[in-house]
Amino acid sequence: MGSEQEQKQVILKNYVEGVPTEYDLLLVKDAPVPTLQGQGEGAFLVKNLYLSCDPYMRGRMRDFHGSYIPPFRPGQVIEGFGVARVIESENPDFKPGDIVSGFTGWEEYSLIQPTGNSQLRKIYPDRDGIPPSYYLGLLGMPGFTAYAGFYEVCSPKHGDTVLVSAASGAVGQLVGQLAKLYGCYVVGSAGSSHKASMRPCNLNFSLSLSLSLSLSHISVTFDCFVSVQVDLLKNKLGFDDAFNYKEEPDLDAALKRYFPQGIDIYFDNVGGAMLDAALPNMRIHGRVAICGMVSQNSLSSPQAVHNLFNLISKRVRMQGFLQSDFLHLFPHFLDDIISYYKQGKIVYVEDMNEGLQSASAAFAGLFSGKNVGKQVICVAKE
């Protein structure tokens, strides 16, 4: 494949202030396809199949160099986790035809130079009986974030009461199900700014059933209200209860209603007002896992947290973490989650957009409540 061929790419126009919109990203239709020529040993060329939309990418859209991952560069293709097929290779570990997951560009073809931060690994969808896009969510970074955060950071005990924010998202949906499997009482919060209207929703949830030694995947697509998250949490994902936080004028009162005896574990994906309301409702020796701050990501002046004294009076442990802190557990994670999925103990919800032309709107939708479940872009099918 030569550089004279053209491809589509998604680039960042400029650094972003405020909530990202689809106009912050530009679809380029005549970018050159990269070539292996002159790249040296270790490089390989991939055809991207699926790309992952993740909230952490918002942090890379600002001119800030003090984070755990560098910012995107305006005018350049953005990158994120993806699933791709190797086309050409100068790397003995990645051969043509291999399916890989890891960091890749938001484009049709990417040139990969493996580094210690690329989290590249070969995946085996056919062998595992798992759709390849699931390696971006259930079996990818969000799934592993849920697994490591719940078991390692939250230190759960049977019978714990658990609150999960952004519970219908890629991380939250699995945290809640793992907590239920562990014997916890689980309440999820979710919300949308458009719940009074109705929109078509390509919501695909898959149940894996073991039938005589074979697996049957059941996918359902239907129209839904945007506030379907709450019904989804209770009736599909098995949460004990759920609420739409935007319909609660007093979050402290809401948490007291759902947790009259207090909260043992708060898995926080949003920060802001929900974190502030959770802290006074924690039980003695409670645990707070700080996974994300999606409510603060687009604010130039993030909101202060006012109830930190509760960490002292209630001896609460609050800990931030990255999934990359626990990569030594990744093989155990795959074994456990694949087993749970094949036994039908876990339901996985995926929101799929088709084509790179839909990428900017799909990403912006993360910050306005438009996605239900893991947001994925299908760039090409096998």
Solvent accessible surface area in square Angstrom, and as a share of the most:
residue,aa,sasa,rsa
1,M,79,0.35
2,G,22,0.21
3,S,60,0.39
4,E,140,0.63
5,Q,85,0.38
6,E,119,0.53
7,Q,3,0.01
8,K,68,0.29
9,Q,32,0.14
10,V,3,0.01
11,I,23,0.12
12,L,0,0.00
13,K,84,0.35
14,N,103,0.53
15,Y,76,0.29
16,V,6,0.03
17,E,147,0.66
18,G,29,0.28
19,V,87,0.50
20,P,4,0.03
21,T,63,0.37
22,E,72,0.32
23,Y,160,0.61
24,D,33,0.17
25,L,10,0.05
26,L,79,0.39
27,L,49,0.24
28,V,35,0.20
29,K,139,0.59
30,D,92,0.48
31,A,7,0.05
32,P,88,0.55
33,V,2,0.01
34,P,34,0.21
35,T,41,0.24
36,L,19,0.10
37,Q,155,0.69
38,G,81,0.78
39,Q,69,0.30
40,G,45,0.43
41,E,152,0.68
42,G,16,0.15
43,A,0,0.00
44,F,0,0.00
45,L,0,0.00
46,V,1,0.00
47,K,48,0.20
48,N,0,0.00
49,L,1,0.00
50,Y,26,0.10
51,L,0,0.00
52,S,0,0.00
53,C,2,0.01
54,D,4,0.02
55,P,56,0.35
56,Y,45,0.17
57,M,0,0.00
58,R,7,0.02
59,G,29,0.28
60,R,13,0.05
61,M,1,0.00
62,R,100,0.36
63,D,95,0.49
64,F,92,0.38
65,H,138,0.61
66,G,60,0.58
67,S,51,0.33
68,Y,134,0.51
69,I,31,0.16
70,P,87,0.55
71,P,15,0.09
72,F,9,0.04
73,R,165,0.60
74,P,51,0.32
75,G,42,0.41
76,Q,82,0.37
77,V,48,0.27
78,I,0,0.00
79,E,61,0.27
80,G,0,0.00
81,F,17,0.07
82,G,2,0.02
83,V,0,0.00
84,A,2,0.02
85,R,61,0.22
86,V,1,0.01
87,I,43,0.22
88,E,49,0.22
89,S,29,0.19
90,E,95,0.42
91,N,19,0.09
92,P,91,0.57
93,D,93,0.48
94,F,24,0.10
95,K,120,0.51
96,P,86,0.54
97,G,47,0.46
98,D,34,0.18
99,I,29,0.15
100,V,4,0.03
101,S,8,0.05
102,G,4,0.04
103,F,28,0.12
104,T,9,0.05
105,G,9,0.08
106,W,0,0.00
107,E,14,0.06
108,E,50,0.22
109,Y,40,0.15
110,S,3,0.02
111,L,50,0.25
112,I,14,0.07
113,Q,81,0.36
114,P,53,0.33
115,T,86,0.50
116,G,83,0.80
117,N,124,0.64
118,S,13,0.08
119,Q,32,0.14
120,L,34,0.17
121,R,65,0.24
122,K,82,0.35
123,I,11,0.05
124,Y,95,0.36
125,P,18,0.11
126,D,142,0.74
127,R,170,0.62
128,D,15,0.08
129,G,24,0.23
130,I,5,0.03
131,P,42,0.26
132,P,37,0.23
133,S,5,0.03
134,Y,12,0.05
135,Y,12,0.04
136,L,3,0.02
137,G,1,0.01
138,L,4,0.02
139,L,3,0.02
140,G,5,0.05
141,M,35,0.16
142,P,4,0.02
143,G,1,0.01
144,F,0,0.00
145,T,10,0.06
146,A,0,0.00
147,Y,18,0.07
148,A,0,0.00
149,G,0,0.00
150,F,0,0.00
151,Y,56,0.21
152,E,84,0.37
153,V,1,0.01
154,C,0,0.00
155,S,50,0.32
156,P,14,0.09
157,K,118,0.50
158,H,152,0.68
159,G,47,0.46
160,D,7,0.04
161,T,22,0.13
162,V,0,0.00
163,L,0,0.00
164,V,0,0.00
165,S,1,0.00
166,A,37,0.29
167,A,0,0.00
168,S,10,0.06
169,G,18,0.17
170,A,20,0.15
171,V,25,0.14
172,G,1,0.01
173,Q,2,0.01
174,L,4,0.02
175,V,0,0.00
176,G,0,0.00
177,Q,9,0.04
178,L,0,0.00
179,A,0,0.00
180,K,69,0.29
181,L,73,0.37
182,Y,88,0.33
183,G,27,0.26
184,C,5,0.03
185,Y,83,0.32
186,V,0,0.00
187,V,0,0.00
188,G,0,0.00
189,S,2,0.01
190,A,4,0.03
191,G,16,0.15
192,S,2,0.01
193,S,65,0.42
194,H,79,0.35
195,K,42,0.18
196,A,109,0.85
197,S,60,0.39
198,M,115,0.51
199,R,58,0.21
200,P,105,0.66
201,C,3,0.02
202,N,88,0.45
203,L,0,0.00
204,N,39,0.20
205,F,15,0.06
206,S,3,0.02
207,L,57,0.28
208,S,0,0.00
209,L,71,0.35
210,S,77,0.50
211,L,98,0.49
212,S,108,0.69
213,L,190,0.95
214,S,65,0.42
215,L,61,0.30
216,S,37,0.24
217,H,79,0.35
218,I,73,0.37
219,S,78,0.50
220,V,54,0.31
221,T,86,0.50
222,F,69,0.29
223,D,96,0.50
224,C,7,0.04
225,F,114,0.48
226,V,1,0.00
227,S,37,0.24
228,V,20,0.12
229,Q,6,0.03
230,V,28,0.16
231,D,68,0.35
232,L,3,0.02
233,L,0,0.00
234,K,82,0.35
235,N,99,0.51
236,K,89,0.38
237,L,8,0.04
238,G,38,0.37
239,F,7,0.03
240,D,59,0.31
241,D,40,0.21
242,A,4,0.03
243,F,6,0.03
244,N,11,0.05
245,Y,81,0.31
246,K,101,0.43
247,E,110,0.49
248,E,32,0.14
249,P,140,0.88
250,D,74,0.38
251,L,29,0.14
252,D,51,0.27
253,A,46,0.36
254,A,0,0.00
255,L,0,0.00
256,K,105,0.45
257,R,138,0.50
258,Y,36,0.14
259,F,6,0.03
260,P,101,0.64
261,Q,140,0.62
262,G,11,0.11
263,I,0,0.00
264,D,15,0.08
265,I,0,0.00
266,Y,0,0.00
267,F,0,0.00
268,D,0,0.00
269,N,15,0.08
270,V,22,0.13
271,G,1,0.01
272,G,7,0.07
273,A,60,0.46
274,M,10,0.04
275,L,3,0.02
276,D,21,0.11
277,A,11,0.08
278,A,0,0.00
279,L,0,0.00
280,P,41,0.26
281,N,10,0.05
282,M,3,0.01
283,R,101,0.37
284,I,87,0.44
285,H,113,0.50
286,G,1,0.01
287,R,18,0.07
288,V,1,0.01
289,A,0,0.00
290,I,28,0.14
291,C,35,0.21
292,G,23,0.22
293,M,67,0.30
294,V,41,0.24
295,S,53,0.34
296,Q,18,0.08
297,N,42,0.22
298,S,15,0.10
299,L,79,0.39
300,S,103,0.67
301,S,92,0.59
302,P,86,0.54
303,Q,107,0.47
304,A,71,0.55
305,V,45,0.26
306,H,145,0.65
307,N,46,0.24
308,L,79,0.39
309,F,140,0.58
310,N,24,0.12
311,L,42,0.21
312,I,120,0.61
313,S,50,0.32
314,K,46,0.19
315,R,134,0.49
316,V,13,0.08
317,R,96,0.35
318,M,65,0.29
319,Q,68,0.30
320,G,49,0.47
321,F,19,0.08
322,L,64,0.32
323,Q,20,0.09
324,S,49,0.32
325,D,85,0.44
326,F,29,0.12
327,L,64,0.32
328,H,134,0.60
329,L,32,0.16
330,F,16,0.07
331,P,83,0.52
332,H,110,0.49
333,F,0,0.00
334,L,43,0.21
335,D,100,0.52
336,D,54,0.28
337,I,0,0.00
338,I,27,0.14
339,S,47,0.30
340,Y,53,0.20
341,Y,0,0.00
342,K,61,0.26
343,Q,98,0.43
344,G,31,0.29
345,K,101,0.43
346,I,0,0.00
347,V,18,0.10
348,Y,3,0.01
349,V,0,0.00
350,E,9,0.04
351,D,12,0.06
352,M,34,0.15
353,N,41,0.21
354,E,95,0.43
355,G,14,0.14
356,L,7,0.03
357,Q,117,0.52
358,S,22,0.14
359,A,0,0.00
360,S,22,0.14
361,A,46,0.36
362,A,5,0.04
363,F,2,0.01
364,A,16,0.12
365,G,4,0.04
366,L,25,0.13
367,F,36,0.15
368,S,36,0.23
369,G,17,0.16
370,K,99,0.42
371,N,22,0.11
372,V,0,0.00
373,G,1,0.01
374,K,1,0.00
375,Q,8,0.04
376,V,0,0.00
377,I,0,0.00
378,C,3,0.02
379,V,25,0.14
380,A,24,0.19
381,K,131,0.56
382,E,131,0.59
